[in-house]
Amino acid sequence: MTFDQTPRSRDYSPASVPASSLTITKAVWYRRPWVLLTAALIVVVGVSIISDLPHHITRAEDISAQNGSLAQINGDIKPCDYAVTEAFSFYRDELAHRLTPADRAAVPGQLVGDQTACTFASGPMYDLTNNFQAVDTRAGLNIDHLEAVAVAWVSASALGAIEDIQYLFAHPGNAHALANLRMRESNLARQRARARADLARAEQILRTKLTPIDLPSLPLIPTP
């Protein structure tokens, strides 16, 4: 009797198969691109969340941060401070008849430059509105509000006053422009007081004097 010598399935052994035929061609699941990308995104989001969480800041660090914010505000509003002060000076000299014909001829061009300094088209104002971030502490909240008041002082009240003065040089004694200018004067004074009050609250919280805010006190325009 002869026996079938063909190996049966139960006699199969992986050890008897060449190693090359056992090679895994598919990537292990945790090495697949979508898994690696997802893991990377999780890490990035996690780091972002952790960095945004409130963290303790010392009083000395807070004082330094708020003085840095105030220095930025002062630096960015300085061109407009100068511009609106110059515009008011021109108009006071005009009312007092102190401008020579040559001076008066040059004023309109200078007022255009003053106007530009108080618009968002100027580099400093762009910086103040796009690159300002106060440290998020109790004192910082007041400095953040002060920055918003300073932006309004520059971009609304100071700019509006310069535009009114431009119009008055071209249309002397115009009642509507004069009324607008009086309103701008009032707004400038009120906003300056608000900014100083914000600064005082931050100083009270930190129990120290901070960098003063450079919003000039503009003299009232005399009645023509």
MIPA-191214 format. One record per atom (N, C-alpha, C): residue in one letter; atom name; x, y, z. Coordinates in Angstrom, 2 decimals. Layout:
BEGIN
REC  res  atom        x        y        z
REC    a    CA        X        Y        Z
...
//
This chain:
BEGIN
REC  res  atom        x        y        z
REC    m     N     0.88    -1.18     0.00
REC    m    CA     0.00     0.00     0.00
REC    m     C     0.90     1.21     0.00
REC    t     N     0.52     2.16    -0.82
REC    t    CA     1.28     3.44    -0.83
REC    t     C     0.50     4.49    -0.11
REC    f     N     1.24     5.40     0.54
REC    f    CA     0.60     6.52     1.28
REC    f     C     0.84     7.82     0.53
REC    d     N    -0.14     8.66     0.56
REC    d    CA    -0.03    10.00    -0.05
REC    d     C     1.02    10.79     0.70
REC    q     N     2.09    11.25     0.01
REC    q    CA     3.18    11.98     0.65
REC    q     C     2.97    13.50     0.61
REC    t     N     1.82    13.93     0.02
REC    t    CA     1.57    15.39    -0.04
REC    t     C     1.33    15.95     1.35
REC    p     N     2.07    17.07     1.78
REC    p    CA     1.88    17.62     3.14
REC    p     C     0.44    18.04     3.33
REC    r     N    -0.12    17.66     4.47
REC    r    CA    -1.48    18.09     4.80
REC    r     C    -1.45    19.51     5.37
REC    s     N    -2.62    20.18     5.39
REC    s    CA    -2.69    21.56     5.89
REC    s     C    -2.27    21.65     7.33
REC    r     N    -2.52    20.54     8.13
REC    r    CA    -2.17    20.65     9.54
REC    r     C    -0.67    20.52     9.75
REC    d     N     0.04    20.08     8.69
REC    d    CA     1.48    19.97     8.81
REC    d     C     2.20    21.24     8.37
REC    y     N     1.42    22.28     7.97
REC    y    CA     2.01    23.54     7.47
REC    y     C     2.71    24.26     8.61
REC    s     N     3.89    24.78     8.38
REC    s    CA     4.65    25.54     9.39
REC    s     C     5.19    26.81     8.75
REC    p     N     4.92    27.98     9.36
REC    p    CA     5.44    29.23     8.80
REC    p     C     6.94    29.23     8.69
REC    a     N     7.57    28.44     9.58
REC    a    CA     9.04    28.42     9.56
REC    a     C     9.58    27.84     8.27
REC    s     N     8.71    27.04     7.63
REC    s    CA     9.18    26.39     6.40
REC    s     C     9.05    27.28     5.18
REC    v     N     8.39    28.49     5.34
REC    v    CA     8.19    29.42     4.22
REC    v     C     9.33    30.41     4.19
REC    p     N     9.88    30.73     3.01
REC    p    CA    10.96    31.70     2.92
REC    p     C    10.55    33.04     3.54
REC    a     N    11.51    33.69     4.19
REC    a    CA    11.21    34.95     4.89
REC    a     C    10.66    36.01     3.96
REC    s     N    11.13    36.05     2.71
REC    s    CA    10.70    37.09     1.78
REC    s     C     9.21    37.06     1.53
REC    s     N     8.59    35.90     1.62
REC    s    CA     7.16    35.80     1.37
REC    s     C     6.33    36.23     2.55
REC    l     N     6.99    36.45     3.73
REC    l    CA     6.24    36.88     4.93
REC    l     C     6.35    38.38     5.17
REC    t     N     7.05    39.14     4.30
REC    t    CA     7.25    40.57     4.50
REC    t     C     5.92    41.31     4.46
REC    i     N     5.71    42.23     5.45
REC    i    CA     4.47    43.02     5.50
REC    i     C     4.62    44.22     4.59
REC    t     N     3.74    44.34     3.64
REC    t    CA     3.85    45.42     2.66
REC    t     C     3.09    46.67     3.09
REC    k     N     2.12    46.54     3.98
REC    k    CA     1.36    47.70     4.43
REC    k     C     2.00    48.32     5.67
REC    a     N     1.96    49.69     5.77
REC    a    CA     2.55    50.36     6.93
REC    a     C     1.78    50.01     8.18
REC    v     N     2.53    49.89     9.27
REC    v    CA     1.87    49.70    10.56
REC    v     C     0.93    50.87    10.79
REC    w     N    -0.23    50.64    11.40
REC    w    CA    -1.28    51.68    11.48
REC    w     C    -0.79    52.98    12.06
REC    y     N     0.09    52.93    13.10
REC    y    CA     0.50    54.16    13.75
REC    y     C     1.59    54.91    12.96
REC    r     N     2.03    54.31    11.85
REC    r    CA     3.00    55.00    11.00
REC    r     C     2.37    55.55     9.73
REC    r     N     1.09    55.35     9.58
REC    r    CA     0.42    55.82     8.37
REC    r     C     0.35    57.35     8.39
REC    p     N     0.42    58.01     7.20
REC    p    CA     0.47    59.48     7.13
REC    p     C    -0.68    60.17     7.85
REC    w     N    -1.90    59.65     7.71
REC    w    CA    -3.04    60.34     8.34
REC    w     C    -2.95    60.28     9.85
REC    v     N    -2.39    59.20    10.38
REC    v    CA    -2.23    59.10    11.84
REC    v     C    -1.17    60.09    12.31
REC    l     N    -0.06    60.18    11.60
REC    l    CA     1.01    61.10    11.98
REC    l     C     0.55    62.56    11.89
REC    l     N    -0.22    62.88    10.83
REC    l    CA    -0.73    64.24    10.66
REC    l     C    -1.69    64.61    11.78
REC    t     N    -2.59    63.68    12.13
REC    t    CA    -3.55    63.92    13.20
REC    t     C    -2.83    64.15    14.53
REC    a     N    -1.81    63.34    14.79
REC    a    CA    -1.05    63.49    16.04
REC    a     C    -0.36    64.85    16.09
REC    a     N     0.20    65.27    14.95
REC    a    CA     0.88    66.56    14.91
REC    a     C    -0.09    67.70    15.18
REC    l     N    -1.31    67.62    14.60
REC    l    CA    -2.32    68.66    14.82
REC    l     C    -2.74    68.70    16.28
REC    i     N    -2.89    67.55    16.89
REC    i    CA    -3.27    67.50    18.31
REC    i     C    -2.22    68.19    19.17
REC    v     N    -0.95    67.95    18.86
REC    v    CA     0.14    68.57    19.62
REC    v     C     0.12    70.08    19.46
REC    v     N    -0.05    70.56    18.20
REC    v    CA    -0.07    72.00    17.95
REC    v     C    -1.23    72.67    18.68
REC    v     N    -2.43    72.09    18.58
REC    v    CA    -3.60    72.67    19.26
REC    v     C    -3.41    72.66    20.77
REC    g     N    -2.85    71.57    21.28
REC    g    CA    -2.63    71.46    22.71
REC    g     C    -1.68    72.53    23.22
REC    v     N    -0.58    72.76    22.48
REC    v    CA     0.37    73.79    22.88
REC    v     C    -0.28    75.17    22.83
REC    s     N    -1.10    75.42    21.80
REC    s    CA    -1.79    76.70    21.68
REC    s     C    -2.73    76.95    22.85
REC    i     N    -3.49    75.93    23.23
REC    i    CA    -4.43    76.07    24.34
REC    i     C    -3.69    76.34    25.64
REC    i     N    -2.62    75.60    25.86
REC    i    CA    -1.85    75.78    27.09
REC    i     C    -1.25    77.18    27.16
REC    s     N    -0.74    77.67    26.03
REC    s    CA    -0.12    79.01    26.02
REC    s     C    -1.14    80.11    26.23
REC    d     N    -2.42    79.85    25.90
REC    d    CA    -3.46    80.86    26.06
REC    d     C    -4.09    80.84    27.44
REC    l     N    -3.81    79.83    28.23
REC    l    CA    -4.40    79.77    29.56
REC    l     C    -3.82    80.85    30.46
REC    p     N    -4.65    81.43    31.35
REC    p    CA    -4.13    82.44    32.27
REC    p     C    -2.98    81.86    33.10
REC    h     N    -1.95    82.66    33.29
REC    h    CA    -0.85    82.20    34.11
REC    h     C    -0.47    83.30    35.08
REC    h     N     0.16    82.91    36.16
REC    h    CA     0.53    83.86    37.19
REC    h     C     1.62    84.80    36.67
REC    i     N     1.48    86.06    37.01
REC    i    CA     2.49    87.05    36.65
REC    i     C     2.79    87.85    37.90
REC    t     N     4.03    88.11    38.16
REC    t    CA     4.40    88.85    39.36
REC    t     C     4.06    90.32    39.19
REC    r     N     3.99    91.02    40.31
REC    r    CA     3.69    92.46    40.27
REC    r     C     4.76    93.20    39.46
REC    a     N     6.02    92.84    39.66
REC    a    CA     7.10    93.50    38.91
REC    a     C     6.95    93.25    37.41
REC    e     N     6.59    92.03    37.03
REC    e    CA     6.39    91.71    35.62
REC    e     C     5.20    92.48    35.06
REC    d     N     4.14    92.60    35.86
REC    d    CA     2.95    93.33    35.44
REC    d     C     3.28    94.81    35.21
REC    i     N     4.00    95.40    36.14
REC    i    CA     4.39    96.81    36.00
REC    i     C     5.21    97.01    34.74
REC    s     N     6.17    96.14    34.52
REC    s    CA     7.02    96.25    33.33
REC    s     C     6.21    96.11    32.05
REC    a     N     5.27    95.16    32.04
REC    a    CA     4.44    94.93    30.85
REC    a     C     3.56    96.14    30.56
REC    q     N     2.95    96.71    31.60
REC    q    CA     2.05    97.85    31.38
REC    q     C     2.83    99.08    30.95
REC    n     N     4.01    99.29    31.50
REC    n    CA     4.84   100.41    31.04
REC    n     C     5.26   100.21    29.59
REC    g     N     5.51    98.97    29.20
REC    g    CA     5.82    98.70    27.80
REC    g     C     4.65    99.01    26.89
REC    s     N     3.44    98.66    27.32
REC    s    CA     2.24    98.96    26.53
REC    s     C     2.03   100.46    26.41
REC    l     N     2.24   101.17    27.50
REC    l    CA     2.07   102.63    27.48
REC    l     C     3.11   103.29    26.59
REC    a     N     4.33   102.76    26.60
REC    a    CA     5.37   103.31    25.72
REC    a     C     4.98   103.11    24.26
REC    q     N     4.40   101.96    23.94
REC    q    CA     3.95   101.72    22.57
REC    q     C     2.83   102.69    22.19
REC    i     N     1.86   102.87    23.08
REC    i    CA     0.75   103.79    22.79
REC    i     C     1.30   105.19    22.54
REC    n     N     2.17   105.66    23.44
REC    n    CA     2.72   107.01    23.29
REC    n     C     3.50   107.16    22.00
REC    g     N     4.28   106.14    21.66
REC    g    CA     5.05   106.22    20.42
REC    g     C     4.17   106.27    19.18
REC    d     N     3.07   105.52    19.21
REC    d    CA     2.20   105.45    18.03
REC    d     C     1.30   106.67    17.88
REC    i     N     0.94   107.32    18.98
REC    i    CA     0.06   108.49    18.86
REC    i     C     0.86   109.79    18.74
REC    k     N     2.17   109.72    18.92
REC    k    CA     2.98   110.94    18.91
REC    k     C     2.85   111.76    17.63
REC    p     N     2.90   111.14    16.43
REC    p    CA     2.76   111.95    15.21
REC    p     C     1.43   112.72    15.17
REC    c     N     0.35   112.09    15.61
REC    c    CA    -0.95   112.78    15.59
REC    c     C    -1.00   113.84    16.69
REC    d     N    -0.40   113.56    17.84
REC    d    CA    -0.32   114.58    18.89
REC    d     C     0.27   115.87    18.34
REC    y     N     1.39   115.72    17.64
REC    y    CA     2.06   116.88    17.06
REC    y     C     1.18   117.53    15.99
REC    a     N     0.55   116.69    15.18
REC    a    CA    -0.24   117.21    14.06
REC    a     C    -1.42   118.04    14.54
REC    v     N    -2.20   117.54    15.50
REC    v    CA    -3.37   118.27    15.93
REC    v     C    -2.97   119.52    16.73
REC    t     N    -1.87   119.44    17.46
REC    t    CA    -1.39   120.63    18.17
REC    t     C    -0.98   121.71    17.16
REC    e     N    -0.32   121.29    16.08
REC    e    CA     0.07   122.24    15.04
REC    e     C    -1.15   122.85    14.36
REC    a     N    -2.16   122.02    14.06
REC    a    CA    -3.36   122.53    13.40
REC    a     C    -4.07   123.56    14.26
REC    f     N    -4.20   123.28    15.56
REC    f    CA    -4.82   124.25    16.46
REC    f     C    -4.00   125.53    16.51
REC    s     N    -2.67   125.40    16.51
REC    s    CA    -1.80   126.57    16.55
REC    s     C    -1.98   127.42    15.29
REC    f     N    -2.07   126.77    14.13
REC    f    CA    -2.30   127.50    12.88
REC    f     C    -3.59   128.32    12.97
REC    y     N    -4.64   127.68    13.47
REC    y    CA    -5.93   128.36    13.46
REC    y     C    -5.96   129.50    14.49
REC    r     N    -5.33   129.31    15.62
REC    r    CA    -5.26   130.39    16.60
REC    r     C    -4.47   131.58    16.02
REC    d     N    -3.38   131.28    15.33
REC    d    CA    -2.60   132.36    14.70
REC    d     C    -3.41   133.05    13.61
REC    e     N    -4.22   132.28    12.88
REC    e    CA    -5.06   132.87    11.84
REC    e     C    -6.08   133.84    12.45
REC    l     N    -6.70   133.40    13.54
REC    l    CA    -7.69   134.27    14.18
REC    l     C    -7.04   135.52    14.78
REC    a     N    -5.78   135.38    15.21
REC    a    CA    -5.08   136.52    15.79
REC    a     C    -4.34   137.35    14.74
REC    h     N    -4.49   137.00    13.47
REC    h    CA    -3.86   137.70    12.35
REC    h     C    -2.33   137.71    12.48
REC    r     N    -1.77   136.59    12.92
REC    r    CA    -0.32   136.49    13.07
REC    r     C     0.34   135.79    11.88
REC    l     N    -0.42   135.30    10.94
REC    l    CA     0.15   134.60     9.79
REC    l     C     0.45   135.59     8.66
REC    t     N     1.65   135.49     8.12
REC    t    CA     1.99   136.29     6.95
REC    t     C     1.33   135.66     5.72
REC    p     N     1.24   136.39     4.61
REC    p    CA     0.69   135.78     3.39
REC    p     C     1.42   134.50     2.98
REC    a     N     2.73   134.48     3.16
REC    a    CA     3.50   133.28     2.81
REC    a     C     3.15   132.13     3.76
REC    d     N     3.01   132.46     5.04
REC    d    CA     2.62   131.44     6.02
REC    d     C     1.25   130.86     5.67
REC    r     N     0.36   131.76     5.37
REC    r    CA    -1.02   131.31     5.10
REC    r     C    -1.09   130.45     3.84
REC    a     N    -0.27   130.75     2.87
REC    a    CA    -0.24   129.96     1.63
REC    a     C     0.30   128.55     1.89
REC    a     N     1.17   128.43     2.89
REC    a    CA     1.77   127.13     3.18
REC    a     C     0.90   126.26     4.08
REC    v     N    -0.02   126.87     4.81
REC    v    CA    -0.82   126.14     5.79
REC    v     C    -1.63   124.98     5.19
REC    p     N    -2.36   125.17     4.08
REC    p    CA    -3.17   124.06     3.56
REC    p     C    -2.36   122.78     3.31
REC    g     N    -1.17   122.92     2.74
REC    g    CA    -0.34   121.73     2.51
REC    g     C     0.10   121.08     3.81
REC    q     N     0.43   121.90     4.80
REC    q    CA     0.85   121.35     6.09
REC    q     C    -0.32   120.65     6.80
REC    l     N    -1.51   121.19     6.62
REC    l    CA    -2.68   120.57     7.23
REC    l     C    -2.99   119.20     6.61
REC    v     N    -2.68   119.05     5.33
REC    v    CA    -2.87   117.74     4.69
REC    v     C    -1.96   116.70     5.36
REC    g     N    -0.71   117.09     5.62
REC    g    CA     0.20   116.20     6.33
REC    g     C    -0.28   115.91     7.74
REC    d     N    -0.82   116.93     8.42
REC    d    CA    -1.35   116.73     9.76
REC    d     C    -2.53   115.76     9.74
REC    q     N    -3.38   115.91     8.74
REC    q    CA    -4.54   115.02     8.62
REC    q     C    -4.09   113.56     8.44
REC    t     N    -3.11   113.35     7.57
REC    t    CA    -2.64   111.99     7.31
REC    t     C    -2.08   111.34     8.56
REC    a     N    -1.41   112.12     9.40
REC    a    CA    -0.80   111.58    10.62
REC    a     C    -1.82   111.00    11.58
REC    c     N    -3.08   111.41    11.45
REC    c    CA    -4.12   110.95    12.38
REC    c     C    -5.05   109.92    11.75
REC    t     N    -4.72   109.44    10.57
REC    t    CA    -5.56   108.43     9.92
REC    t     C    -4.94   107.04    10.08
REC    f     N    -5.75   106.02     9.79
REC    f    CA    -5.27   104.65     9.87
REC    f     C    -4.29   104.33     8.74
REC    a     N    -4.15   105.26     7.78
REC    a    CA    -3.19   105.05     6.71
REC    a     C    -1.76   105.29     7.18
REC    s     N    -1.61   105.94     8.32
REC    s    CA    -0.26   106.20     8.84
REC    s     C     0.28   104.94     9.51
REC    g     N     1.58   104.74     9.39
REC    g    CA     2.21   103.56     9.97
REC    g     C     1.98   103.42    11.47
REC    p     N     2.18   104.49    12.25
REC    p    CA     1.99   104.37    13.70
REC    p     C     0.57   103.98    14.09
REC    m     N    -0.43   104.54    13.43
REC    m    CA    -1.81   104.19    13.77
REC    m     C    -2.14   102.76    13.35
REC    y     N    -1.58   102.32    12.24
REC    y    CA    -1.76   100.92    11.83
REC    y     C    -1.15   100.00    12.88
REC    d     N     0.02   100.37    13.36
REC    d    CA     0.69    99.56    14.38
REC    d     C    -0.14    99.50    15.66
REC    l     N    -0.70   100.64    16.07
REC    l    CA    -1.45   100.69    17.32
REC    l     C    -2.72    99.85    17.24
REC    t     N    -3.37    99.83    16.10
REC    t    CA    -4.64    99.12    15.99
REC    t     C    -4.47    97.65    15.60
REC    n     N    -3.30    97.27    15.11
REC    n    CA    -3.11    95.88    14.67
REC    n     C    -2.06    95.10    15.46
REC    n     N    -1.18    95.80    16.13
REC    n    CA    -0.08    95.12    16.81
REC    n     C    -0.01    95.42    18.30
REC    f     N    -1.12    95.84    18.87
REC    f    CA    -1.12    96.15    20.30
REC    f     C    -1.82    95.02    21.06
REC    q     N    -1.20    94.57    22.14
REC    q    CA    -1.81    93.55    22.98
REC    q     C    -1.34    93.75    24.41
REC    a     N    -2.24    94.27    25.26
REC    a    CA    -1.90    94.45    26.67
REC    a     C    -1.92    93.11    27.38
REC    v     N    -1.04    92.95    28.37
REC    v    CA    -1.03    91.73    29.18
REC    v     C    -2.37    91.63    29.92
REC    d     N    -2.96    90.44    29.88
REC    d    CA    -4.32    90.25    30.39
REC    d     C    -4.34    90.08    31.91
REC    t     N    -4.13    91.20    32.60
REC    t    CA    -4.25    91.24    34.06
REC    t     C    -5.28    92.31    34.41
REC    r     N    -5.58    92.48    35.70
REC    r    CA    -6.54    93.52    36.09
REC    r     C    -6.04    94.89    35.65
REC    a     N    -4.77    95.16    35.84
REC    a    CA    -4.21    96.43    35.39
REC    a     C    -4.22    96.51    33.87
REC    g     N    -3.90    95.39    33.22
REC    g    CA    -3.86    95.36    31.77
REC    g     C    -5.20    95.64    31.12
REC    l     N    -6.29    95.26    31.76
REC    l    CA    -7.61    95.55    31.22
REC    l     C    -7.84    97.05    31.15
REC    n     N    -7.34    97.79    32.14
REC    n    CA    -7.47    99.25    32.11
REC    n     C    -6.58    99.87    31.04
REC    i     N    -5.38    99.32    30.86
REC    i    CA    -4.50    99.83    29.82
REC    i     C    -5.07    99.50    28.44
REC    d     N    -5.70    98.35    28.30
REC    d    CA    -6.34    97.98    27.04
REC    d     C    -7.47    98.97    26.72
REC    h     N    -8.25    99.34    27.73
REC    h    CA    -9.32   100.33    27.52
REC    h     C    -8.72   101.69    27.19
REC    l     N    -7.61   102.03    27.86
REC    l    CA    -6.94   103.30    27.56
REC    l     C    -6.51   103.34    26.10
REC    e     N    -6.00   102.24    25.59
REC    e    CA    -5.59   102.20    24.18
REC    e     C    -6.77   102.46    23.25
REC    a     N    -7.93   101.89    23.57
REC    a    CA    -9.12   102.11    22.74
REC    a     C    -9.54   103.58    22.78
REC    v     N    -9.44   104.21    23.96
REC    v    CA    -9.76   105.63    24.08
REC    v     C    -8.77   106.47    23.27
REC    a     N    -7.49   106.11    23.34
REC    a    CA    -6.47   106.85    22.59
REC    a     C    -6.71   106.75    21.09
REC    v     N    -7.11   105.57    20.62
REC    v    CA    -7.41   105.40    19.20
REC    v     C    -8.58   106.31    18.80
REC    a     N    -9.61   106.39    19.63
REC    a    CA   -10.74   107.27    19.33
REC    a     C   -10.31   108.74    19.37
REC    w     N    -9.45   109.08    20.32
REC    w    CA    -8.95   110.46    20.44
REC    w     C    -8.26   110.86    19.13
REC    v     N    -7.45   109.95    18.60
REC    v    CA    -6.70   110.24    17.38
REC    v     C    -7.58   110.19    16.14
REC    s     N    -8.22   109.04    15.92
REC    s    CA    -8.87   108.77    14.64
REC    s     C   -10.21   109.44    14.45
REC    a     N   -10.84   109.88    15.53
REC    a    CA   -12.14   110.55    15.42
REC    a     C   -12.02   112.02    15.79
REC    s     N   -11.64   112.30    17.03
REC    s    CA   -11.67   113.69    17.51
REC    s     C   -10.55   114.54    16.93
REC    a     N    -9.31   114.08    17.02
REC    a    CA    -8.20   114.87    16.49
REC    a     C    -8.30   115.01    14.97
REC    l     N    -8.57   113.92    14.29
REC    l    CA    -8.70   113.97    12.84
REC    l     C    -9.85   114.89    12.43
REC    g     N   -10.98   114.76    13.12
REC    g    CA   -12.12   115.63    12.81
REC    g     C   -11.81   117.10    13.03
REC    a     N   -11.07   117.40    14.10
REC    a    CA   -10.71   118.80    14.38
REC    a     C    -9.82   119.36    13.27
REC    i     N    -8.86   118.56    12.82
REC    i    CA    -7.98   119.02    11.73
REC    i     C    -8.79   119.27    10.46
REC    e     N    -9.73   118.39    10.16
REC    e    CA   -10.56   118.58     8.97
REC    e     C   -11.43   119.83     9.09
REC    d     N   -11.94   120.11    10.29
REC    d    CA   -12.72   121.33    10.50
REC    d     C   -11.85   122.56    10.29
REC    i     N   -10.62   122.53    10.79
REC    i    CA    -9.70   123.66    10.63
REC    i     C    -9.34   123.85     9.16
REC    q     N    -9.15   122.75     8.43
REC    q    CA    -8.90   122.84     6.99
REC    q     C   -10.06   123.59     6.31
REC    y     N   -11.27   123.20     6.68
REC    y    CA   -12.44   123.82     6.05
REC    y     C   -12.53   125.30     6.41
REC    l     N   -12.19   125.63     7.66
REC    l    CA   -12.28   127.03     8.10
REC    l     C   -11.23   127.91     7.44
REC    f     N   -10.08   127.33     7.09
REC    f    CA    -9.10   128.12     6.34
REC    f     C    -9.62   128.43     4.94
REC    a     N   -10.36   127.49     4.38
REC    a    CA   -10.91   127.71     3.04
REC    a     C   -12.21   128.51     3.09
REC    h     N   -12.96   128.40     4.21
REC    h    CA   -14.24   129.10     4.35
REC    h     C   -14.28   129.78     5.73
REC    p     N   -13.57   130.88     5.88
REC    p    CA   -13.47   131.55     7.18
REC    p     C   -14.83   131.87     7.79
REC    g     N   -14.97   131.57     9.09
REC    g    CA   -16.19   131.92     9.82
REC    g     C   -17.38   131.02     9.55
REC    n     N   -17.21   129.92     8.83
REC    n    CA   -18.34   129.04     8.56
REC    n     C   -18.92   128.52     9.87
REC    a     N   -20.21   128.78    10.08
REC    a    CA   -20.85   128.46    11.36
REC    a     C   -20.88   126.96    11.64
REC    h     N   -21.15   126.16    10.62
REC    h    CA   -21.24   124.71    10.82
REC    h     C   -19.88   124.13    11.20
REC    a     N   -18.83   124.57    10.50
REC    a    CA   -17.49   124.08    10.80
REC    a     C   -17.05   124.53    12.19
REC    l     N   -17.41   125.74    12.57
REC    l    CA   -17.06   126.22    13.91
REC    l     C   -17.75   125.39    14.99
REC    a     N   -19.02   125.08    14.78
REC    a    CA   -19.76   124.25    15.74
REC    a     C   -19.14   122.87    15.85
REC    n     N   -18.75   122.30    14.71
REC    n    CA   -18.08   121.00    14.72
REC    n     C   -16.76   121.05    15.49
REC    l     N   -16.01   122.13    15.27
REC    l    CA   -14.72   122.26    15.94
REC    l     C   -14.91   122.36    17.46
REC    r     N   -15.92   123.08    17.90
REC    r    CA   -16.22   123.16    19.34
REC    r     C   -16.54   121.76    19.90
REC    m     N   -17.29   120.99    19.13
REC    m    CA   -17.62   119.64    19.58
REC    m     C   -16.36   118.78    19.66
REC    r     N   -15.46   118.93    18.67
REC    r    CA   -14.22   118.16    18.70
REC    r     C   -13.38   118.54    19.92
REC    e     N   -13.34   119.81    20.23
REC    e    CA   -12.59   120.27    21.41
REC    e     C   -13.10   119.58    22.66
REC    s     N   -14.41   119.52    22.78
REC    s    CA   -15.03   118.88    23.95
REC    s     C   -14.70   117.39    24.00
REC    n     N   -14.77   116.74    22.85
REC    n    CA   -14.47   115.31    22.80
REC    n     C   -13.01   115.03    23.14
REC    l     N   -12.11   115.85    22.63
REC    l    CA   -10.69   115.67    22.91
REC    l     C   -10.41   115.78    24.40
REC    a     N   -11.02   116.75    25.04
REC    a    CA   -10.82   116.94    26.49
REC    a     C   -11.43   115.79    27.28
REC    r     N   -12.63   115.36    26.89
REC    r    CA   -13.30   114.27    27.61
REC    r     C   -12.54   112.95    27.45
REC    q     N   -12.09   112.66    26.25
REC    q    CA   -11.35   111.41    26.02
REC    q     C    -9.99   111.42    26.72
REC    r     N    -9.37   112.56    26.76
REC    r    CA    -8.10   112.66    27.49
REC    r     C    -8.33   112.35    28.97
REC    a     N    -9.42   112.89    29.53
REC    a    CA    -9.73   112.63    30.94
REC    a     C   -10.03   111.15    31.17
REC    r     N   -10.72   110.51    30.24
REC    r    CA   -11.01   109.07    30.38
REC    r     C    -9.74   108.25    30.35
REC    a     N    -8.82   108.60    29.44
REC    a    CA    -7.56   107.86    29.35
REC    a     C    -6.75   108.02    30.63
REC    r     N    -6.74   109.22    31.18
REC    r    CA    -6.01   109.44    32.43
REC    r     C    -6.66   108.70    33.59
REC    a     N    -7.98   108.57    33.56
REC    a    CA    -8.68   107.81    34.61
REC    a     C    -8.36   106.32    34.50
REC    d     N    -8.28   105.80    33.27
REC    d    CA    -7.88   104.39    33.07
REC    d     C    -6.47   104.17    33.61
REC    l     N    -5.58   105.10    33.34
REC    l    CA    -4.21   104.99    33.83
REC    l     C    -4.18   105.01    35.36
REC    a     N    -4.97   105.89    35.95
REC    a    CA    -5.01   105.99    37.41
REC    a     C    -5.50   104.69    38.05
REC    r     N    -6.48   104.05    37.43
REC    r    CA    -6.98   102.77    37.97
REC    r     C    -5.91   101.68    37.88
REC    a     N    -5.18   101.66    36.78
REC    a    CA    -4.10   100.68    36.65
REC    a     C    -3.02   100.94    37.70
REC    e     N    -2.71   102.20    37.94
REC    e    CA    -1.71   102.56    38.95
REC    e     C    -2.17   102.16    40.35
REC    q     N    -3.46   102.32    40.60
REC    q    CA    -4.00   101.95    41.91
REC    q     C    -3.88   100.43    42.13
REC    i     N    -4.17    99.66    41.09
REC    i    CA    -4.06    98.20    41.19
REC    i     C    -2.61    97.78    41.44
REC    l     N    -1.67    98.40    40.74
REC    l    CA    -0.27    98.02    40.83
REC    l     C     0.48    98.74    41.95
REC    r     N    -0.18    99.73    42.55
REC    r    CA     0.40   100.49    43.67
REC    r     C     1.72   101.15    43.26
REC    t     N     1.71   101.76    42.07
REC    t    CA     2.90   102.45    41.59
REC    t     C     2.50   103.43    40.49
REC    k     N     3.40   104.35    40.19
REC    k    CA     3.20   105.27    39.08
REC    k     C     3.68   104.61    37.79
REC    l     N     2.86   104.72    36.76
REC    l    CA     3.20   104.17    35.45
REC    l     C     3.58   105.29    34.49
REC    t     N     4.02   104.92    33.31
REC    t    CA     4.37   105.90    32.28
REC    t     C     3.16   106.77    31.96
REC    p     N     3.28   108.11    32.04
REC    p    CA     2.13   108.97    31.73
REC    p     C     1.70   108.81    30.28
REC    i     N     0.41   109.06    30.03
REC    i    CA    -0.10   109.00    28.67
REC    i     C     0.04   110.37    28.02
REC    d     N     0.60   110.40    26.81
REC    d    CA     0.89   111.67    26.14
REC    d     C    -0.25   112.12    25.23
REC    l     N    -1.36   112.47    25.83
REC    l    CA    -2.46   113.11    25.09
REC    l     C    -2.45   114.58    25.50
REC    p     N    -2.10   115.47    24.59
REC    p    CA    -1.93   116.88    24.97
REC    p     C    -3.25   117.55    25.35
REC    s     N    -3.15   118.48    26.27
REC    s    CA    -4.30   119.32    26.61
REC    s     C    -4.29   120.50    25.65
REC    l     N    -5.23   120.54    24.75
REC    l    CA    -5.24   121.56    23.70
REC    l     C    -5.98   122.81    24.17
REC    p     N    -5.40   123.97    23.94
REC    p    CA    -6.07   125.22    24.34
REC    p     C    -7.33   125.45    23.51
REC    l     N    -8.33   126.01    24.13
REC    l    CA    -9.57   126.28    23.42
REC    l     C    -9.36   127.33    22.33
REC    i     N   -10.03   127.11    21.23
REC    i    CA    -9.97   128.08    20.14
REC    i     C   -10.79   129.30    20.54
REC    p     N   -10.22   130.49    20.48
REC    p    CA   -11.00   131.68    20.84
REC    p     C   -12.14   131.94    19.86
REC    t     N   -13.16   132.58    20.31
REC    t    CA   -14.30   132.91    19.44
REC    t     C   -13.86   133.97    18.43
REC    p     N   -14.12   133.74    17.15
REC    p    CA   -13.71   134.71    16.11
REC    p     C   -14.36   136.07    16.32
//
